[in-house]
Amino acid sequence: MKKSLQTLLAWLSLAVAAYAIAAYAVLPLGAVLHPDIRLSFAAHVPALVYLHVFAAAAALLLGPLQFRADLRARWPTLHRGLGRVYLALGVGLGGLSGLALAANAYGGAWSRAGFATLALLWLATGVLALQRILRGDVAGHRRWMARNFALTLAAVTLRLYLPAAIVGGLSLALAYPVVAWLCWLPNLALAEWLLSRAAPAALATRRAGGAGRRAGWRRAFGAGPAESAH
């Protein structure tokens, strides 16, 4: 990922997290929402709403830090600690509460299905990222973390696309079910495209590293490890 895009996503994540924390920590529940959406909040358990908002805000704040190569290199223990908090608190609690809230989402069946699918994929990609790192597969861990954070960014794109749709003349009743899918599907598609572009470069790097090690063996011993065994 280009550094400029990484920086932009980090600032957008910070802005949305700060907005959510301020809106839900200071104002009454649902005060910043459209009146039609606010009515649907009557069906939600308030504790679940707060849990989802603050857990997702934690994911938005911590997620960008996990992709900083300098932090991974200089403070690996901090990187691992923040990663545990991101996956357990942000993705785990945020995803489970989001799945529960999706059952009563504004906009009908399409909205409920869109947000429920998002929550399930957010949880699943988080579990897969954790499994990969526990197995020592760093490259696989990074790929699944990229997919997972693309889904975390649904909190950002939702707040970009929905106002744009309303300003563009769509009614909330029409726009909301569409945005329930649009806020994460393009994010995931973009992540897959970026990963597919990075894969050949990563493979070339691994091959170059292997060739360099074999050349070192030849210079030191006159043969590579496999050759010296014959």
Buried (B, 14 or more C-beta within 10 A) or exposed (E): EEEEEEEEBBEBBBEBBEBBBEBBEEEEBBEBBEEEBBEBBEEBEEEBBBBBBBBBBBBBBBBBBBBBEEBBEEEEEEBEEBBEBBBBBBBBBBBBBBBBBBEBBBBEEBBBBBBBBBBBBBBBBBBBBBEBBEEEEEEBBBBBBBBBBBBBBBBBBBBEBBEEBBEEEBEBEEBBBBBBBBBBBBBBEEBBEBBEEBEEEEEEEEEEEEEEEBEEBEEEEEEBEEEEEE
